[in-house]
Amino acid sequence: MLKAASLSGLDIARLEKDMADPSVTETLERNFQLQRALGIEGTPAVIVGTEFVPGAASLDTLKALVARARAQ
């Protein structure tokens, strides 16, 4: 991962410092807990409003999801 980050031009020293920040671990753990609670078992997965779409969603599907969420 660090090699890919370096090749893309990221500041590796800053990346490593940021990765060591406890808030990053806390945020990831909250996301994992939410994923488990929702029964999400793979990626990609999208939640828009109250709708859950497992797997890849087309642009038209995403637009429809957003439109429905805005209408609620």
HTML snippet that shows the backbone in 3Dmol.js (N, CA, C, O; Angstrom):
<script src="https://3Dmol.org/build/3Dmol-min.js"></script>
<div id="view" style="width:600px;height:400px;position:relative"></div>
<script>
const pdb = `
ATOM      1  N   MET A   1       0.822  -1.175   0.000  1.00  0.00           N
ATOM      2  CA  MET A   1       0.000   0.000   0.000  1.00  0.00           C
ATOM      3  C   MET A   1       0.876   1.252   0.000  1.00  0.00           C
ATOM      4  O   MET A   1       0.612   2.210  -0.727  1.00  0.00           O
ATOM      5  N   LEU A   2       1.910   1.228   0.817  1.00  0.00           N
ATOM      6  CA  LEU A   2       2.773   2.404   0.874  1.00  0.00           C
ATOM      7  C   LEU A   2       3.503   2.631  -0.445  1.00  0.00           C
ATOM      8  O   LEU A   2       3.739   3.773  -0.840  1.00  0.00           O
ATOM      9  N   LYS A   3       3.862   1.541  -1.125  1.00  0.00           N
ATOM     10  CA  LYS A   3       4.530   1.687  -2.423  1.00  0.00           C
ATOM     11  C   LYS A   3       3.583   2.352  -3.429  1.00  0.00           C
ATOM     12  O   LYS A   3       3.979   3.255  -4.167  1.00  0.00           O
ATOM     13  N   ALA A   4       2.343   1.896  -3.446  1.00  0.00           N
ATOM     14  CA  ALA A   4       1.356   2.492  -4.360  1.00  0.00           C
ATOM     15  C   ALA A   4       1.122   3.958  -4.012  1.00  0.00           C
ATOM     16  O   ALA A   4       0.998   4.800  -4.901  1.00  0.00           O
ATOM     17  N   ALA A   5       1.061   4.261  -2.723  1.00  0.00           N
ATOM     18  CA  ALA A   5       0.874   5.644  -2.291  1.00  0.00           C
ATOM     19  C   ALA A   5       2.051   6.501  -2.724  1.00  0.00           C
ATOM     20  O   ALA A   5       1.872   7.629  -3.185  1.00  0.00           O
ATOM     21  N   SER A   6       3.240   5.969  -2.576  1.00  0.00           N
ATOM     22  CA  SER A   6       4.443   6.706  -2.979  1.00  0.00           C
ATOM     23  C   SER A   6       4.460   6.953  -4.481  1.00  0.00           C
ATOM     24  O   SER A   6       4.784   8.046  -4.945  1.00  0.00           O
ATOM     25  N   LEU A   7       4.105   5.915  -5.229  1.00  0.00           N
ATOM     26  CA  LEU A   7       4.077   6.052  -6.688  1.00  0.00           C
ATOM     27  C   LEU A   7       3.042   7.075  -7.152  1.00  0.00           C
ATOM     28  O   LEU A   7       3.187   7.676  -8.216  1.00  0.00           O
ATOM     29  N   SER A   8       1.991   7.270  -6.341  1.00  0.00           N
ATOM     30  CA  SER A   8       0.968   8.244  -6.727  1.00  0.00           C
ATOM     31  C   SER A   8       1.313   9.648  -6.253  1.00  0.00           C
ATOM     32  O   SER A   8       0.555  10.588  -6.493  1.00  0.00           O
ATOM     33  N   GLY A   9       2.462   9.798  -5.576  1.00  0.00           N
ATOM     34  CA  GLY A   9       2.924  11.120  -5.195  1.00  0.00           C
ATOM     35  C   GLY A   9       2.551  11.563  -3.791  1.00  0.00           C
ATOM     36  O   GLY A   9       2.768  12.723  -3.439  1.00  0.00           O
ATOM     37  N   LEU A  10       1.997  10.671  -2.982  1.00  0.00           N
ATOM     38  CA  LEU A  10       1.637  11.057  -1.622  1.00  0.00           C
ATOM     39  C   LEU A  10       2.876  11.222  -0.743  1.00  0.00           C
ATOM     40  O   LEU A  10       3.905  10.588  -0.977  1.00  0.00           O
ATOM     41  N   ASP A  11       2.765  12.062   0.245  1.00  0.00           N
ATOM     42  CA  ASP A  11       3.811  12.270   1.242  1.00  0.00           C
ATOM     43  C   ASP A  11       3.733  11.098   2.216  1.00  0.00           C
ATOM     44  O   ASP A  11       2.847  11.059   3.069  1.00  0.00           O
ATOM     45  N   ILE A  12       4.647  10.149   2.094  1.00  0.00           N
ATOM     46  CA  ILE A  12       4.601   8.918   2.874  1.00  0.00           C
ATOM     47  C   ILE A  12       4.763   9.191   4.371  1.00  0.00           C
ATOM     48  O   ILE A  12       4.083   8.563   5.183  1.00  0.00           O
ATOM     49  N   ALA A  13       5.635  10.098   4.744  1.00  0.00           N
ATOM     50  CA  ALA A  13       5.811  10.407   6.165  1.00  0.00           C
ATOM     51  C   ALA A  13       4.499  10.920   6.764  1.00  0.00           C
ATOM     52  O   ALA A  13       4.122  10.521   7.865  1.00  0.00           O
ATOM     53  N   ARG A  14       3.815  11.790   6.049  1.00  0.00           N
ATOM     54  CA  ARG A  14       2.537  12.309   6.547  1.00  0.00           C
ATOM     55  C   ARG A  14       1.484  11.209   6.563  1.00  0.00           C
ATOM     56  O   ARG A  14       0.691  11.122   7.501  1.00  0.00           O
ATOM     57  N   LEU A  15       1.471  10.375   5.536  1.00  0.00           N
ATOM     58  CA  LEU A  15       0.515   9.274   5.483  1.00  0.00           C
ATOM     59  C   LEU A  15       0.691   8.349   6.691  1.00  0.00           C
ATOM     60  O   LEU A  15      -0.284   7.973   7.342  1.00  0.00           O
ATOM     61  N   GLU A  16       1.920   7.994   6.976  1.00  0.00           N
ATOM     62  CA  GLU A  16       2.187   7.107   8.116  1.00  0.00           C
ATOM     63  C   GLU A  16       1.786   7.775   9.433  1.00  0.00           C
ATOM     64  O   GLU A  16       1.252   7.114  10.324  1.00  0.00           O
ATOM     65  N   LYS A  17       2.039   9.073   9.559  1.00  0.00           N
ATOM     66  CA  LYS A  17       1.634   9.803  10.761  1.00  0.00           C
ATOM     67  C   LYS A  17       0.116   9.817  10.878  1.00  0.00           C
ATOM     68  O   LYS A  17      -0.431   9.551  11.948  1.00  0.00           O
ATOM     69  N   ASP A  18      -0.561  10.127   9.783  1.00  0.00           N
ATOM     70  CA  ASP A  18      -2.021  10.164   9.794  1.00  0.00           C
ATOM     71  C   ASP A  18      -2.610   8.782  10.102  1.00  0.00           C
ATOM     72  O   ASP A  18      -3.598   8.677  10.828  1.00  0.00           O
ATOM     73  N   MET A  19      -2.012   7.736   9.559  1.00  0.00           N
ATOM     74  CA  MET A  19      -2.493   6.381   9.799  1.00  0.00           C
ATOM     75  C   MET A  19      -2.368   5.995  11.271  1.00  0.00           C
ATOM     76  O   MET A  19      -3.160   5.193  11.766  1.00  0.00           O
ATOM     77  N   ALA A  20      -1.392   6.552  11.969  1.00  0.00           N
ATOM     78  CA  ALA A  20      -1.167   6.227  13.377  1.00  0.00           C
ATOM     79  C   ALA A  20      -2.097   6.996  14.312  1.00  0.00           C
ATOM     80  O   ALA A  20      -2.130   6.714  15.510  1.00  0.00           O
ATOM     81  N   ASP A  21      -2.844   7.949  13.794  1.00  0.00           N
ATOM     82  CA  ASP A  21      -3.751   8.754  14.613  1.00  0.00           C
ATOM     83  C   ASP A  21      -4.878   7.858  15.145  1.00  0.00           C
ATOM     84  O   ASP A  21      -5.555   7.202  14.354  1.00  0.00           O
ATOM     85  N   PRO A  22      -5.089   7.818  16.438  1.00  0.00           N
ATOM     86  CA  PRO A  22      -6.146   6.973  17.009  1.00  0.00           C
ATOM     87  C   PRO A  22      -7.535   7.265  16.451  1.00  0.00           C
ATOM     88  O   PRO A  22      -8.382   6.373  16.414  1.00  0.00           O
ATOM     89  N   SER A  23      -7.779   8.487  16.020  1.00  0.00           N
ATOM     90  CA  SER A  23      -9.105   8.800  15.475  1.00  0.00           C
ATOM     91  C   SER A  23      -9.380   8.024  14.187  1.00  0.00           C
ATOM     92  O   SER A  23     -10.535   7.734  13.877  1.00  0.00           O
ATOM     93  N   VAL A  24      -8.335   7.687  13.440  1.00  0.00           N
ATOM     94  CA  VAL A  24      -8.512   6.889  12.225  1.00  0.00           C
ATOM     95  C   VAL A  24      -8.988   5.491  12.596  1.00  0.00           C
ATOM     96  O   VAL A  24      -9.934   4.976  12.000  1.00  0.00           O
ATOM     97  N   THR A  25      -8.340   4.881  13.570  1.00  0.00           N
ATOM     98  CA  THR A  25      -8.736   3.547  14.027  1.00  0.00           C
ATOM     99  C   THR A  25     -10.158   3.569  14.573  1.00  0.00           C
ATOM    100  O   THR A  25     -10.937   2.655  14.302  1.00  0.00           O
ATOM    101  N   GLU A  26     -10.505   4.604  15.342  1.00  0.00           N
ATOM    102  CA  GLU A  26     -11.853   4.723  15.903  1.00  0.00           C
ATOM    103  C   GLU A  26     -12.906   4.836  14.795  1.00  0.00           C
ATOM    104  O   GLU A  26     -13.955   4.196  14.859  1.00  0.00           O
ATOM    105  N   THR A  27     -12.618   5.641  13.800  1.00  0.00           N
ATOM    106  CA  THR A  27     -13.556   5.812  12.684  1.00  0.00           C
ATOM    107  C   THR A  27     -13.731   4.510  11.922  1.00  0.00           C
ATOM    108  O   THR A  27     -14.855   4.135  11.588  1.00  0.00           O
ATOM    109  N   LEU A  28     -12.638   3.820  11.645  1.00  0.00           N
ATOM    110  CA  LEU A  28     -12.727   2.538  10.946  1.00  0.00           C
ATOM    111  C   LEU A  28     -13.528   1.520  11.754  1.00  0.00           C
ATOM    112  O   LEU A  28     -14.338   0.780  11.194  1.00  0.00           O
ATOM    113  N   GLU A  29     -13.308   1.480  13.051  1.00  0.00           N
ATOM    114  CA  GLU A  29     -14.042   0.540  13.902  1.00  0.00           C
ATOM    115  C   GLU A  29     -15.529   0.846  13.907  1.00  0.00           C
ATOM    116  O   GLU A  29     -16.343  -0.076  13.853  1.00  0.00           O
ATOM    117  N   ARG A  30     -15.905   2.126  13.970  1.00  0.00           N
ATOM    118  CA  ARG A  30     -17.331   2.492  13.900  1.00  0.00           C
ATOM    119  C   ARG A  30     -17.932   2.056  12.567  1.00  0.00           C
ATOM    120  O   ARG A  30     -19.060   1.564  12.522  1.00  0.00           O
ATOM    121  N   ASN A  31     -17.185   2.237  11.489  1.00  0.00           N
ATOM    122  CA  ASN A  31     -17.676   1.825  10.175  1.00  0.00           C
ATOM    123  C   ASN A  31     -17.835   0.312  10.098  1.00  0.00           C
ATOM    124  O   ASN A  31     -18.810  -0.178   9.527  1.00  0.00           O
ATOM    125  N   PHE A  32     -16.883  -0.440  10.671  1.00  0.00           N
ATOM    126  CA  PHE A  32     -16.992  -1.902  10.680  1.00  0.00           C
ATOM    127  C   PHE A  32     -18.199  -2.352  11.497  1.00  0.00           C
ATOM    128  O   PHE A  32     -18.898  -3.287  11.108  1.00  0.00           O
ATOM    129  N   GLN A  33     -18.446  -1.688  12.634  1.00  0.00           N
ATOM    130  CA  GLN A  33     -19.608  -2.034  13.454  1.00  0.00           C
ATOM    131  C   GLN A  33     -20.904  -1.777  12.690  1.00  0.00           C
ATOM    132  O   GLN A  33     -21.826  -2.591  12.745  1.00  0.00           O
ATOM    133  N   LEU A  34     -20.981  -0.666  11.986  1.00  0.00           N
ATOM    134  CA  LEU A  34     -22.160  -0.347  11.186  1.00  0.00           C
ATOM    135  C   LEU A  34     -22.341  -1.368  10.072  1.00  0.00           C
ATOM    136  O   LEU A  34     -23.453  -1.833   9.822  1.00  0.00           O
ATOM    137  N   GLN A  35     -21.260  -1.711   9.413  1.00  0.00           N
ATOM    138  CA  GLN A  35     -21.307  -2.704   8.331  1.00  0.00           C
ATOM    139  C   GLN A  35     -21.850  -4.028   8.846  1.00  0.00           C
ATOM    140  O   GLN A  35     -22.696  -4.647   8.200  1.00  0.00           O
ATOM    141  N   ARG A  36     -21.371  -4.465  10.002  1.00  0.00           N
ATOM    142  CA  ARG A  36     -21.851  -5.721  10.574  1.00  0.00           C
ATOM    143  C   ARG A  36     -23.319  -5.609  10.983  1.00  0.00           C
ATOM    144  O   ARG A  36     -24.101  -6.529  10.744  1.00  0.00           O
ATOM    145  N   ALA A  37     -23.694  -4.492  11.593  1.00  0.00           N
ATOM    146  CA  ALA A  37     -25.078  -4.303  12.037  1.00  0.00           C
ATOM    147  C   ALA A  37     -26.052  -4.306  10.863  1.00  0.00           C
ATOM    148  O   ALA A  37     -27.180  -4.783  10.988  1.00  0.00           O
ATOM    149  N   LEU A  38     -25.620  -3.779   9.737  1.00  0.00           N
ATOM    150  CA  LEU A  38     -26.481  -3.721   8.551  1.00  0.00           C
ATOM    151  C   LEU A  38     -26.423  -4.988   7.703  1.00  0.00           C
ATOM    152  O   LEU A  38     -27.190  -5.145   6.754  1.00  0.00           O
ATOM    153  N   GLY A  39     -25.511  -5.885   8.054  1.00  0.00           N
ATOM    154  CA  GLY A  39     -25.381  -7.130   7.297  1.00  0.00           C
ATOM    155  C   GLY A  39     -24.731  -6.946   5.939  1.00  0.00           C
ATOM    156  O   GLY A  39     -24.962  -7.743   5.029  1.00  0.00           O
ATOM    157  N   ILE A  40     -23.930  -5.921   5.792  1.00  0.00           N
ATOM    158  CA  ILE A  40     -23.237  -5.683   4.531  1.00  0.00           C
ATOM    159  C   ILE A  40     -22.023  -6.603   4.484  1.00  0.00           C
ATOM    160  O   ILE A  40     -21.152  -6.542   5.352  1.00  0.00           O
ATOM    161  N   GLU A  41     -21.973  -7.451   3.469  1.00  0.00           N
ATOM    162  CA  GLU A  41     -20.921  -8.451   3.398  1.00  0.00           C
ATOM    163  C   GLU A  41     -19.939  -8.247   2.259  1.00  0.00           C
ATOM    164  O   GLU A  41     -19.035  -9.064   2.083  1.00  0.00           O
ATOM    165  N   GLY A  42     -20.083  -7.211   1.500  1.00  0.00           N
ATOM    166  CA  GLY A  42     -19.169  -7.018   0.377  1.00  0.00           C
ATOM    167  C   GLY A  42     -19.161  -5.582  -0.092  1.00  0.00           C
ATOM    168  O   GLY A  42     -19.941  -4.746   0.365  1.00  0.00           O
ATOM    169  N   THR A  43     -18.269  -5.326  -1.003  1.00  0.00           N
ATOM    170  CA  THR A  43     -18.186  -4.014  -1.616  1.00  0.00           C
ATOM    171  C   THR A  43     -18.248  -4.195  -3.119  1.00  0.00           C
ATOM    172  O   THR A  43     -17.841  -5.242  -3.624  1.00  0.00           O
ATOM    173  N   PRO A  44     -18.729  -3.242  -3.826  1.00  0.00           N
ATOM    174  CA  PRO A  44     -19.285  -1.994  -3.312  1.00  0.00           C
ATOM    175  C   PRO A  44     -20.675  -2.221  -2.723  1.00  0.00           C
ATOM    176  O   PRO A  44     -21.337  -3.220  -3.007  1.00  0.00           O
ATOM    177  N   ALA A  45     -21.087  -1.290  -1.915  1.00  0.00           N
ATOM    178  CA  ALA A  45     -22.441  -1.230  -1.385  1.00  0.00           C
ATOM    179  C   ALA A  45     -22.766   0.252  -1.198  1.00  0.00           C
ATOM    180  O   ALA A  45     -21.899   1.047  -0.832  1.00  0.00           O
ATOM    181  N   VAL A  46     -24.005   0.607  -1.449  1.00  0.00           N
ATOM    182  CA  VAL A  46     -24.394   2.009  -1.391  1.00  0.00           C
ATOM    183  C   VAL A  46     -25.647   2.137  -0.535  1.00  0.00           C
ATOM    184  O   VAL A  46     -26.584   1.349  -0.662  1.00  0.00           O
ATOM    185  N   ILE A  47     -25.651   3.130   0.330  1.00  0.00           N
ATOM    186  CA  ILE A  47     -26.850   3.475   1.088  1.00  0.00           C
ATOM    187  C   ILE A  47     -27.165   4.925   0.764  1.00  0.00           C
ATOM    188  O   ILE A  47     -26.337   5.814   0.965  1.00  0.00           O
ATOM    189  N   VAL A  48     -28.373   5.152   0.259  1.00  0.00           N
ATOM    190  CA  VAL A  48     -28.832   6.510  -0.030  1.00  0.00           C
ATOM    191  C   VAL A  48     -30.184   6.658   0.643  1.00  0.00           C
ATOM    192  O   VAL A  48     -31.137   5.947   0.322  1.00  0.00           O
ATOM    193  N   GLY A  49     -30.251   7.584   1.571  1.00  0.00           N
ATOM    194  CA  GLY A  49     -31.493   7.726   2.332  1.00  0.00           C
ATOM    195  C   GLY A  49     -31.722   6.466   3.136  1.00  0.00           C
ATOM    196  O   GLY A  49     -30.899   6.094   3.973  1.00  0.00           O
ATOM    197  N   THR A  50     -32.847   5.807   2.882  1.00  0.00           N
ATOM    198  CA  THR A  50     -33.163   4.564   3.585  1.00  0.00           C
ATOM    199  C   THR A  50     -32.978   3.336   2.706  1.00  0.00           C
ATOM    200  O   THR A  50     -33.312   2.224   3.117  1.00  0.00           O
ATOM    201  N   GLU A  51     -32.452   3.522   1.506  1.00  0.00           N
ATOM    202  CA  GLU A  51     -32.309   2.406   0.567  1.00  0.00           C
ATOM    203  C   GLU A  51     -30.885   1.878   0.536  1.00  0.00           C
ATOM    204  O   GLU A  51     -29.917   2.638   0.504  1.00  0.00           O
ATOM    205  N   PHE A  52     -30.784   0.562   0.547  1.00  0.00           N
ATOM    206  CA  PHE A  52     -29.501  -0.134   0.502  1.00  0.00           C
ATOM    207  C   PHE A  52     -29.399  -0.890  -0.815  1.00  0.00           C
ATOM    208  O   PHE A  52     -30.308  -1.633  -1.184  1.00  0.00           O
ATOM    209  N   VAL A  53     -28.289  -0.699  -1.521  1.00  0.00           N
ATOM    210  CA  VAL A  53     -28.055  -1.394  -2.780  1.00  0.00           C
ATOM    211  C   VAL A  53     -26.739  -2.158  -2.664  1.00  0.00           C
ATOM    212  O   VAL A  53     -25.668  -1.551  -2.673  1.00  0.00           O
ATOM    213  N   PRO A  54     -26.811  -3.488  -2.554  1.00  0.00           N
ATOM    214  CA  PRO A  54     -25.571  -4.259  -2.531  1.00  0.00           C
ATOM    215  C   PRO A  54     -25.010  -4.367  -3.947  1.00  0.00           C
ATOM    216  O   PRO A  54     -25.764  -4.499  -4.910  1.00  0.00           O
ATOM    217  N   GLY A  55     -23.725  -4.311  -4.065  1.00  0.00           N
ATOM    218  CA  GLY A  55     -23.109  -4.430  -5.384  1.00  0.00           C
ATOM    219  C   GLY A  55     -23.032  -3.085  -6.093  1.00  0.00           C
ATOM    220  O   GLY A  55     -23.418  -2.048  -5.553  1.00  0.00           O
ATOM    221  N   ALA A  56     -22.530  -3.134  -7.296  1.00  0.00           N
ATOM    222  CA  ALA A  56     -22.351  -1.919  -8.087  1.00  0.00           C
ATOM    223  C   ALA A  56     -23.698  -1.366  -8.523  1.00  0.00           C
ATOM    224  O   ALA A  56     -24.624  -2.118  -8.828  1.00  0.00           O
ATOM    225  N   ALA A  57     -23.794  -0.051  -8.548  1.00  0.00           N
ATOM    226  CA  ALA A  57     -25.012   0.624  -9.003  1.00  0.00           C
ATOM    227  C   ALA A  57     -24.661   1.517 -10.181  1.00  0.00           C
ATOM    228  O   ALA A  57     -23.642   2.207 -10.175  1.00  0.00           O
ATOM    229  N   SER A  58     -25.519   1.494 -11.187  1.00  0.00           N
ATOM    230  CA  SER A  58     -25.292   2.340 -12.356  1.00  0.00           C
ATOM    231  C   SER A  58     -25.548   3.797 -12.006  1.00  0.00           C
ATOM    232  O   SER A  58     -26.151   4.105 -10.977  1.00  0.00           O
ATOM    233  N   LEU A  59     -25.089   4.679 -12.862  1.00  0.00           N
ATOM    234  CA  LEU A  59     -25.322   6.108 -12.656  1.00  0.00           C
ATOM    235  C   LEU A  59     -26.821   6.400 -12.619  1.00  0.00           C
ATOM    236  O   LEU A  59     -27.274   7.192 -11.793  1.00  0.00           O
ATOM    237  N   ASP A  60     -27.592   5.773 -13.499  1.00  0.00           N
ATOM    238  CA  ASP A  60     -29.044   5.993 -13.508  1.00  0.00           C
ATOM    239  C   ASP A  60     -29.670   5.540 -12.194  1.00  0.00           C
ATOM    240  O   ASP A  60     -30.561   6.208 -11.670  1.00  0.00           O
ATOM    241  N   THR A  61     -29.210   4.405 -11.655  1.00  0.00           N
ATOM    242  CA  THR A  61     -29.720   3.910 -10.376  1.00  0.00           C
ATOM    243  C   THR A  61     -29.385   4.891  -9.262  1.00  0.00           C
ATOM    244  O   THR A  61     -30.235   5.199  -8.426  1.00  0.00           O
ATOM    245  N   LEU A  62     -28.149   5.383  -9.248  1.00  0.00           N
ATOM    246  CA  LEU A  62     -27.746   6.341  -8.219  1.00  0.00           C
ATOM    247  C   LEU A  62     -28.569   7.619  -8.306  1.00  0.00           C
ATOM    248  O   LEU A  62     -28.986   8.160  -7.282  1.00  0.00           O
ATOM    249  N   LYS A  63     -28.804   8.103  -9.519  1.00  0.00           N
ATOM    250  CA  LYS A  63     -29.621   9.311  -9.688  1.00  0.00           C
ATOM    251  C   LYS A  63     -31.037   9.088  -9.169  1.00  0.00           C
ATOM    252  O   LYS A  63     -31.611   9.969  -8.530  1.00  0.00           O
ATOM    253  N   ALA A  64     -31.600   7.913  -9.442  1.00  0.00           N
ATOM    254  CA  ALA A  64     -32.950   7.606  -8.975  1.00  0.00           C
ATOM    255  C   ALA A  64     -32.988   7.509  -7.454  1.00  0.00           C
ATOM    256  O   ALA A  64     -33.935   7.985  -6.827  1.00  0.00           O
ATOM    257  N   LEU A  65     -31.979   6.905  -6.862  1.00  0.00           N
ATOM    258  CA  LEU A  65     -31.904   6.805  -5.404  1.00  0.00           C
ATOM    259  C   LEU A  65     -31.852   8.194  -4.762  1.00  0.00           C
ATOM    260  O   LEU A  65     -32.553   8.462  -3.787  1.00  0.00           O
ATOM    261  N   VAL A  66     -31.031   9.055  -5.310  1.00  0.00           N
ATOM    262  CA  VAL A  66     -30.902  10.412  -4.769  1.00  0.00           C
ATOM    263  C   VAL A  66     -32.216  11.176  -4.937  1.00  0.00           C
ATOM    264  O   VAL A  66     -32.644  11.886  -4.027  1.00  0.00           O
ATOM    265  N   ALA A  67     -32.846  11.031  -6.085  1.00  0.00           N
ATOM    266  CA  ALA A  67     -34.122  11.723  -6.321  1.00  0.00           C
ATOM    267  C   ALA A  67     -35.173  11.262  -5.317  1.00  0.00           C
ATOM    268  O   ALA A  67     -35.906  12.083  -4.767  1.00  0.00           O
ATOM    269  N   ARG A  68     -35.252   9.948  -5.073  1.00  0.00           N
ATOM    270  CA  ARG A  68     -36.228   9.432  -4.096  1.00  0.00           C
ATOM    271  C   ARG A  68     -35.906   9.932  -2.683  1.00  0.00           C
ATOM    272  O   ARG A  68     -36.810  10.293  -1.929  1.00  0.00           O
ATOM    273  N   ALA A  69     -34.629   9.952  -2.331  1.00  0.00           N
ATOM    274  CA  ALA A  69     -34.241  10.419  -0.997  1.00  0.00           C
ATOM    275  C   ALA A  69     -34.577  11.897  -0.815  1.00  0.00           C
ATOM    276  O   ALA A  69     -35.013  12.311   0.260  1.00  0.00           O
ATOM    277  N   ARG A  70     -34.377  12.678  -1.854  1.00  0.00           N
ATOM    278  CA  ARG A  70     -34.694  14.108  -1.775  1.00  0.00           C
ATOM    279  C   ARG A  70     -36.198  14.341  -1.674  1.00  0.00           C
ATOM    280  O   ARG A  70     -36.636  15.313  -1.058  1.00  0.00           O
ATOM    281  N   ALA A  71     -36.983  13.462  -2.269  1.00  0.00           N
ATOM    282  CA  ALA A  71     -38.435  13.614  -2.268  1.00  0.00           C
ATOM    283  C   ALA A  71     -39.063  13.248  -0.918  1.00  0.00           C
ATOM    284  O   ALA A  71     -40.212  13.602  -0.654  1.00  0.00           O
ATOM    285  N   GLN A  72     -38.337  12.561  -0.088  1.00  0.00           N
ATOM    286  CA  GLN A  72     -38.896  12.120   1.210  1.00  0.00           C
ATOM    287  C   GLN A  72     -38.933  13.223   2.213  1.00  0.00           C
ATOM    288  O   GLN A  72     -39.372  13.015   3.344  1.00  0.00           O
TER     289      GLN A  72
END
`;
const viewer = $3Dmol.createViewer("view");
viewer.addModel(pdb, "pdb");
viewer.setStyle({}, {cartoon: {color: "spectrum"}});
viewer.zoomTo();
viewer.render();
</script>
